[in-house]
């Protein structure tokens, strides 16, 4: 349990310890999973974010959605950006389309056999009005970055709206380019 008043250094140490422990437990159970964790440290007015795999963190600031985390993927960041924005197969080259089809193959996950958890850490300053978004791949594989941004800008129950829109897209398997049944979850936090 982390108090909102611990330092950033203590926060990172505890989050890293928790992910390492989860890594061992998931491996013992014979599984693998991805994760994204966000902890706000009030004294520093900062969000600390850790990710492994292709679960993501975004921030909407001044109506612009930016992906904070980077997927642990075999694809380059430039190719992943094209994949994230592709509306149809026509938007991708043959090579990018091959990467699109393999977008769920991650190079790091909790429970993998590589030893310790290979997660990345990020630090993001909090600004009034920021909206932080955590998503599983079922959201951002089914929806483009622009579609996600549109839902966040619309406000309301953003997490529910994202999940419903992603589920609707996933149900179109074989009929829509991006449709992919998967775990679909979203968490939204607004800085007030």
C-alpha positions in Angstrom: 0.0 0.0 0.0 1.4 3.4 -1.1 0.6 6.7 0.6 0.0 9.6 -1.8 2.7 11.4 0.1 5.7 9.1 -0.5 8.6 10.4 -2.7 8.9 9.6 -6.3 12.0 7.4 -5.6 10.1 5.4 -3.0 7.1 5.1 -5.3 9.3 3.7 -8.1 11.1 1.3 -5.8 7.8 -0.1 -4.5 6.2 -0.3 -7.9 9.2 -2.1 -9.3 9.2 -4.5 -6.3 5.5 -5.2 -6.9 6.0 -5.9 -10.6 9.0 -8.2 -9.9 6.9 -10.1 -7.4 4.0 -10.3 -9.9 6.5 -11.5 -12.5 7.6 -14.4 -10.3 4.1 -15.4 -9.3 2.8 -15.3 -12.9 5.7 -17.4 -14.0 5.1 -19.9 -11.2 1.5 -20.2 -12.4 2.8 -21.0 -15.9 1.3 -17.8 -17.4 2.2 -14.6 -19.1 0.5 -11.2 -19.1 1.2 -7.6 -19.8 0.7 -4.7 -17.4 0.6 -0.9 -17.0 0.6 0.8 -13.6 0.2 4.5 -12.8 0.8 6.0 -9.4 0.3 9.7 -8.6 2.8 11.3 -6.2 1.1 14.4 -4.8 4.1 16.2 -3.3 5.8 16.2 -6.7 2.6 16.6 -8.7 3.9 13.7 -10.9 2.6 10.5 -12.3 5.0 7.5 -12.3 4.1 4.9 -14.9 5.5 1.4 -15.4 4.6 -0.9 -18.3 5.6 -4.3 -19.7 4.2 -5.8 -22.9 1.6 -3.9 -24.9 -0.7 -2.4 -22.2 -0.5 1.3 -22.6 -0.7 4.7 -20.8 -1.8 7.8 -22.6 -2.4 11.4 -21.6 -4.9 13.8 -23.1 -3.6 17.3 -22.7 -5.1 20.4 -24.4 -7.3 18.0 -26.4 -4.3 16.1 -27.8 -3.9 12.4 -27.0 -0.2 11.3 -26.6 0.9 7.7 -25.9 3.3 7.8 -23.0 4.4 4.2 -23.0 6.0 2.2 -25.8 4.9 -1.3 -26.6 7.5 -4.1 -26.1 7.2 -5.2 -29.7 9.3 -6.4 -32.6 8.0 -3.6 -34.7 9.7 -0.2 -34.8 8.1 2.8 -33.2 7.4 4.3 -36.7 5.6 1.2 -37.9 3.6 0.9 -34.7 2.5 4.5 -35.1 1.3 3.7 -38.6 -0.5 0.6 -37.3 -2.1 2.6 -34.5 -3.6 5.0 -37.1 -4.5 2.6 -39.9 -8.1 2.6 -40.9 -7.7 -0.1 -43.5 -5.2 -2.5 -45.1 -4.7 0.2 -47.8 -3.0 2.4 -45.2 -0.1 -0.1 -44.7 2.7 -1.4 -46.8 3.0 -5.2 -47.2 5.7 -5.3 -44.5 3.6 -3.1 -42.1 0.6 -5.3 -42.8 2.7 -8.3 -41.7 3.6 -6.5 -38.5 -0.1 -5.6 -38.0 -1.0 -9.3 -38.1 1.7 -10.0 -35.5 1.0 -6.9 -33.3 0.3 -9.1 -30.2 3.7 -10.7 -30.1 5.4 -8.9 -27.3 9.1 -9.0 -26.5 8.5 -8.7 -22.7 5.8 -9.8 -20.3 5.2 -10.6 -16.7 5.9 -14.3 -16.3 8.2 -14.8 -19.3 11.3 -17.0 -18.8 13.8 -14.2 -19.4 14.7 -13.7 -15.7 13.6 -10.4 -14.1 10.7 -8.4 -15.4 11.8 -6.1 -18.3 9.5 -3.1 -17.7 9.9 0.5 -18.6 9.4 3.5 -16.3 8.0 6.9 -17.2 7.5 10.1 -15.3 4.8 12.6 -16.3 4.2 16.0 -14.8 0.5 16.5 -13.8 -1.3 19.5 -15.3 -4.8 20.6 -14.3 -7.3 19.1 -16.8 -5.0 16.2 -17.9 -6.8 13.0 -18.6 -4.7 9.8 -18.1 -5.9 6.6 -19.8 -4.6 3.1 -19.3 -5.7 0.5 -21.8 -5.3 -3.2 -22.6 -4.5 -4.2 -26.2 -8.2 -5.0 -26.7 -8.9 -1.3 -26.7 -6.0 0.0 -28.8 -5.9 -2.9 -31.2 -9.6 -2.5 -32.1 -9.6 1.3 -32.2 -7.3 3.8 -33.9 -5.5 6.5 -31.9 -7.9 9.0 -33.4 -10.9 7.0 -32.4 -9.6 6.8 -28.8 -9.0 10.5 -28.7 -12.5 11.2 -30.0 -14.0 9.2 -27.2 -11.8 10.9 -24.6 -12.7 14.4 -25.9 -16.4 13.5 -25.8 -16.2 13.1 -22.0 -18.7 11.4 -19.8 -18.0 7.8 -18.8 -14.9 7.5 -21.0 -13.8 4.1 -19.8 -17.2 2.6 -20.4 -17.5 4.3 -23.8 -14.0 3.0 -24.9 -14.8 -0.5 -23.8 -18.2 -0.5 -25.5 -16.8 0.9 -28.8 -13.9 -1.6 -28.7 -16.3 -4.5 -28.0 -18.5 -3.4 -30.9 -15.5 -3.4 -33.2 -14.2 -6.7 -31.9 -17.6 -8.3 -32.8 -17.0 -7.5 -36.4 -14.2 -10.1 -36.8 -13.8 -10.9 -40.5 -15.8 -7.7 -41.4 -13.5 -5.0 -40.2 -9.8 -4.6 -40.6 -9.1 -3.9 -36.9 -11.6 -6.3 -35.4 -9.9 -8.5 -32.8 -11.7 -10.3 -29.9 -9.5 -9.9 -26.8 -9.5 -8.7 -23.2 -10.8 -5.1 -23.3 -10.3 -2.8 -20.4 -9.7 0.9 -19.7 -9.1 3.1 -16.7 -9.4 6.8 -16.9 -8.2 9.5 -14.4 -8.7 13.2 -14.7 -6.4 15.7 -12.9 -8.6 18.2 -11.0 
